[in-house]
């Protein structure tokens, strides 16, 4: 017979929840003595704990039978619930462990196409080999992505961050220089590129955030020069593809230029003026700083860029 009883509010401050471990041991061992031994209690101590447990739960819970202790109807009702409750509690207090091979879920990274093309290919290879159940989502860029991280819209952001504001963490990834690309067969690919010819060419400029001058224009201003920007685009890949089909020139980070030149008919040229190096970094929020899954992903990114020559 199944009996349904009404639940009432209980003040847990006066409840000894450790007694539930005694009940779990009694269910398992069907003996006060053996239950006590499994918990490191003497037989008298275990008997006293059982008495307090009976008072707390308002039932005898176990009685003597031919084969040892037998559960009362209330004891039968509580046995599985107490076992699940204690298992959940153990799971809560147990150290978090991340097993990449068994992991499921999605990691969201905010990154513009430059860093997506350079860094994330290597990260995907590591996901495929070590964490095939994890998926990678590239979030829509939102300015410098700082607010996106602060508001929880992404787990990690890659970009140019001189410092990490507020509750964000920052780690530098690598340093890169700038080079120029033109279409294969462009006249300057054979004759060479000096500063005068560089300035005279029509340029493609990649505008990422729309805030401040680019490193190229800062370097030209220092030389009291300016370039003619014939086209502005928001993505390096689009810029490179348009350069491959025109006589324009694009100045971009070296690692990305070499990767694109492997796939597009482009010629690489040294930049004819000193341009400040690029130092990409990753940022993340304090709330995920110690999470084992996020720690693992960040370490994979560090390992990917460490493999760069």
C-alpha positions in Angstrom: 0.0 0.0 0.0 1.3 3.4 -1.0 0.7 6.1 1.6 1.0 9.8 0.6 1.8 12.1 3.5 1.8 15.9 3.6 5.1 17.7 3.6 5.8 20.5 6.2 8.5 23.1 6.5 11.5 22.0 8.5 14.2 24.1 10.0 17.4 22.4 8.8 19.6 24.3 11.4 18.4 21.8 14.0 18.8 18.7 11.9 21.9 16.5 12.0 22.2 15.5 8.3 25.2 13.3 9.2 22.6 10.8 10.6 21.5 10.1 7.0 24.9 8.5 6.5 24.0 6.2 9.4 20.7 5.3 7.7 22.4 4.6 4.4 24.9 2.3 6.2 22.1 0.5 8.0 20.2 -0.1 4.7 23.4 -1.5 3.2 24.7 -3.6 6.1 21.4 -4.6 7.8 23.3 -4.6 11.1 23.9 -1.8 13.6 27.4 -3.2 14.4 28.5 -3.5 10.8 27.0 -0.1 9.9 29.0 1.4 12.7 32.2 -0.2 11.6 31.8 1.0 8.1 31.5 4.6 9.5 34.3 4.2 12.0 31.8 4.1 15.0 31.8 1.7 17.9 28.6 -0.4 18.4 27.4 1.8 21.3 28.0 4.9 19.3 26.2 3.4 16.3 23.2 2.5 18.5 23.0 6.0 19.9 23.1 7.4 16.3 20.3 5.1 15.4 18.2 6.4 18.3 18.8 10.0 17.3 17.9 9.1 13.7 14.6 7.5 14.8 13.8 10.6 16.8 14.7 12.9 13.9 12.6 11.0 11.3 9.8 10.0 13.7 10.0 6.3 12.8 11.8 3.2 13.9 13.1 2.8 10.3 14.7 -0.7 11.0 13.5 -3.6 13.1 15.0 -7.0 13.9 14.1 -9.8 11.5 15.2 -13.4 10.8 17.9 -12.3 8.4 19.0 -9.2 10.3 17.5 -5.7 10.3 14.5 -5.1 8.1 13.2 -1.7 6.9 9.8 -0.4 8.1 7.5 1.0 5.4 8.8 4.5 6.0 12.4 3.1 5.9 11.6 1.5 2.5 10.2 4.8 1.3 13.3 6.7 2.4 16.1 4.3 1.4 16.4 5.3 -2.3 15.8 8.9 -1.7 18.5 9.2 1.0 20.9 7.3 -1.2 20.3 9.7 -4.1 20.5 12.7 -1.8 23.9 11.6 -0.4 25.2 10.8 -3.9 24.2 14.3 -5.0 25.9 15.8 -2.0 29.1 13.8 -2.7 29.0 15.1 -6.3 28.6 18.6 -5.1 31.6 18.6 -2.7 33.8 16.4 -4.9 36.6 18.1 -6.8 35.5 19.0 -10.3 37.3 16.8 -12.8 37.3 17.4 -16.6 37.7 14.4 -18.9 38.1 15.8 -22.4 37.2 12.4 -24.0 33.9 12.3 -22.2 33.1 16.0 -22.3 29.9 17.2 -24.0 28.8 20.8 -24.7 29.8 23.9 -26.5 32.7 26.4 -26.1 32.0 29.9 -27.4 34.9 32.0 -28.5 34.7 35.6 -29.8 37.3 36.3 -32.5 37.6 38.2 -35.7 38.6 36.3 -38.9 42.3 37.1 -38.5 42.7 35.1 -35.3 40.0 32.5 -36.3 42.1 31.7 -39.4 45.4 31.6 -37.6 44.6 30.0 -34.3 41.3 28.1 -34.3 42.3 25.6 -37.0 44.9 24.1 -34.6 42.3 24.2 -31.8 39.8 22.3 -33.8 42.4 19.6 -34.5 42.9 19.2 -30.8 39.1 19.0 -30.2 38.8 16.3 -32.8 41.6 14.2 -31.3 41.0 14.8 -27.6 37.5 16.1 -27.0 35.3 15.0 -29.9 32.1 15.6 -28.0 32.9 19.3 -27.6 31.7 21.8 -30.3 33.2 25.1 -31.0 31.1 28.2 -31.7 32.6 31.5 -33.0 30.5 34.3 -31.6 29.6 37.4 -33.7 32.3 40.0 -32.9 31.1 42.9 -30.8 33.6 45.7 -31.0 36.6 44.6 -28.9 34.5 41.8 -27.3 35.2 43.0 -23.8 31.5 43.6 -23.0 30.6 40.3 -24.6 32.9 38.5 -22.1 31.6 40.6 -19.2 28.0 39.8 -20.0 28.6 36.0 -20.6 28.0 36.1 -24.3 31.3 34.1 -24.9 33.6 32.0 -22.8 36.8 33.4 -24.3 37.8 36.3 -26.6 40.8 36.6 -28.9 42.0 40.0 -29.9 44.3 42.9 -29.2 43.9 43.7 -25.5 46.6 45.8 -23.8 45.1 45.0 -20.4 42.1 43.1 -18.9 39.6 45.5 -17.3 37.6 44.7 -14.1 37.1 41.0 -13.4 38.7 39.8 -16.6 41.9 37.8 -17.0 44.3 38.3 -19.9 47.1 36.1 -21.4 49.3 37.0 -24.3 49.4 34.5 -27.2 52.2 35.5 -29.6 53.8 38.4 -31.4 53.5 39.0 -35.1 54.9 41.4 -37.7 53.2 42.9 -40.8 53.9 42.0 -44.4 52.2 43.0 -47.7 50.4 40.8 -50.3 49.7 41.5 -53.9 48.4 39.3 -56.6 50.8 36.8 -58.1 52.3 38.4 -61.2 51.8 41.9 -59.9 54.7 44.2 -61.2 56.0 44.9 -57.7 56.2 41.2 -57.0 59.2 41.0 -59.4 60.7 44.5 -59.1 60.4 44.8 -55.4 58.5 47.2 -53.1 60.0 50.4 -51.7 58.2 53.1 -49.7 57.4 55.4 -52.7 55.8 52.6 -54.7 54.0 51.4 -51.5 52.4 54.7 -51.0 51.5 55.1 -54.7 49.6 51.9 -54.8 45.9 51.5 -54.2 45.4 49.9 -50.7 42.8 47.6 -49.2 42.4 48.4 -45.5 40.7 46.0 -43.1 38.6 47.9 -40.5 37.9 45.6 -37.6 36.6 47.8 -34.7 36.4 51.1 -36.5 38.1 52.8 -33.5 41.4 54.5 -33.9 44.0 54.5 -36.7 45.5 51.2 -37.9 49.1 50.3 -37.2 49.9 50.9 -40.9 48.5 54.5 -40.9 50.3 55.2 -37.6 53.6 54.1 -39.1 52.9 56.2 -42.3 52.0 59.3 -40.3 55.3 58.9 -38.4 57.0 59.2 -41.9 54.8 62.2 -42.7 53.1 60.1 -45.4 49.6 58.8 -46.2 48.3 56.0 -48.4 45.3 55.9 -50.7 42.8 53.5 -49.3 40.7 52.4 -52.3 38.7 49.8 -50.4 37.8 49.2 -46.8 36.5 45.8 -45.7 35.7 44.2 -42.3 37.5 40.9 -42.9 41.1 40.0 -43.9 39.9 37.0 -46.0 37.7 39.2 -48.1 40.5 41.7 -48.5 43.0 39.1 -49.6 40.6 37.6 -52.1 39.9 41.0 -53.6 43.7 41.7 -53.8 44.2 38.4 -55.6 41.9 39.7 -58.4 43.2 43.2 -58.7 46.3 45.4 -58.6 45.7 46.6 -55.0 47.9 45.8 -52.0 47.0 44.6 -48.5 49.1 44.9 -45.4 48.3 42.3 -42.9 49.9 40.1 -40.1 52.6 37.8 -41.3 51.2 34.5 -40.0 47.8 35.1 -41.6 49.5 36.3 -44.9 51.5 33.0 -45.2 48.3 31.0 -44.5 46.3 32.8 -47.1 49.2 32.7 -49.7 49.0 28.9 -49.4 45.4 29.0 -50.7 45.2 32.1 -52.9 47.4 33.4 -55.8 49.2 35.9 -53.7 52.8 37.1 -53.5 54.3 38.1 -50.2 56.5 41.2 -49.8 58.3 42.8 -46.9 56.6 45.9 -45.6 58.8 48.9 -46.7 58.5 50.7 -43.4 58.6 49.7 -39.7 55.2 48.9 -38.4 54.5 48.2 -34.7 54.2 44.4 -34.0 50.9 42.8 -33.3 50.4 41.0 -29.9 47.2 39.1 -29.8 45.9 37.9 -26.4 43.0 36.0 -25.0 40.7 37.3 -22.2 38.1 35.5 -20.0 35.9 36.2 -17.0 36.7 35.5 -13.4 33.6 33.3 -13.2 35.2 30.6 -15.5 38.8 31.2 -14.4 39.0 28.0 -12.3 36.5 25.8 -14.2 38.4 22.7 -15.3 36.9 22.6 -18.8 37.7 26.3 -19.5 41.2 25.8 -18.0 41.7 22.9 -20.5 40.5 24.9 -23.5 42.8 27.8 -22.6 45.8 25.5 -22.3 45.0 24.0 -25.7 45.2 27.5 -27.2 48.5 28.2 -25.4 49.8 24.9 -26.8 48.6 25.8 -30.3 50.4 29.1 -30.5 53.5 27.5 -28.8 53.8 25.4 -31.9 54.1 28.4 -34.2 57.6 28.8 -35.7 
